Amino acid sequence: MNDPASYEPAKVWKWEAQNGGAFANINRPISGATSETKLPVGKHPLQLYSLATPNGVKVTVMLEELLALGHSGAEYDAYVINIRDGDQFGSGFVDINPNSKIPALMDHSTSPPTRIFESGAILLYLAEKFGALLPSDPANRAECLSWLFWQMGSAPYLGGGFGHFYAYAPHKIEYCIDRFTMETKRQLDVLDRRLADNKFMCGDEYTIADIAIWPWYGVLTTNALYGAAEFLDAQTYKNVVRWTKEIAARDAVKRGRMVNRINGPLEEQLHERHDAGDFDTKTQDKVEGAKD
Ligand SMILES: N[C@@H](CCC(=O)N[C@@H](CS)C(=O)NCC(=O)O)C(=O)O
């Protein structure tokens, strides 16, 4: 890589070499499938193909919240798409999400089955399908959707910007870290001010806006994302910290975080989820214990 101070972009950029950063092996300048693969389909109406990254956790938390509210039609099978291994470029996955990113959902309760990609679109689809976790009166619904779309537009600065340059880039580049730290802290301040006067993002009601924002900005303040809580002085965003703890204590959130998780403590990893009982019997500590 060139010295940043002397780098001059070529007239036309060429894809010549990996840049050395984490995930470099899966970065490509073209879309589309690289292999023929068929995805598994389980017994439930909803089939989720995902991973427990912040965008993936949004959907598993949503599904667990819907089930906790008694919506049995939200029963789902969840399969791991290992993005480090390039599973997102298999043809079966690309048929559901031409953008090759998790999460992706198929709803087999419709004829023909409905595909949904983009985590925000999935949250909205499920909220509308089950009439839950989205306010029904127009003003509150508008507020909720504003925060949902705020998250979708803001998180790339946090993930692709701050997280990438702080945690994953092969070199620490002060200019990039400064630029995206500034923006990340500004976003945390936006949330902190909103949560100073509101229990949840849209007032007293817990909604898909909280479900979208929490896995990114809430988890960031706990140090579980990029190990950056101290660097960002996250504890000073007191209202975000209070809201983060309240949401983390919800049973559906505890379950949702475990689904499709392939790292961390074994008892918190449920690689595939096919049944509510799987949380008690199929976590990795039990699966690996059974092999001994
Ligand atoms: N805007 C998308 C972003 C999804 C996304 O970036 N997913 C990441 C994991 S968090 C991914 O699949 N990355 C694989 C890749 O970039 O090849 C959403 O919210 O669904």
The ligand as an ORCA input file, in Angstrom:
! r2SCAN-3c Opt
* xyz 0 1
  N     -27.977     -2.470      4.822
  C     -27.834     -3.890      5.004
  C     -26.437     -4.184      5.456
  C     -26.194     -5.656      5.635
  C     -24.735     -5.948      5.879
  O     -23.850     -5.077      5.732
  N     -24.454     -7.194      6.241
  C     -23.072     -7.596      6.457
  C     -22.929     -8.220      7.838
  S     -23.429     -7.090      9.109
  C     -22.676     -8.635      5.430
  O     -23.449     -9.527      5.115
  N     -21.461     -8.542      4.882
  C     -20.960     -9.476      3.938
  C     -20.275     -8.815      2.775
  O     -20.164     -7.586      2.780
  O     -19.829     -9.533      1.881
  C     -28.866     -4.366      6.041
  O     -29.140     -3.623      6.968
  O     -29.386     -5.493      5.891
*
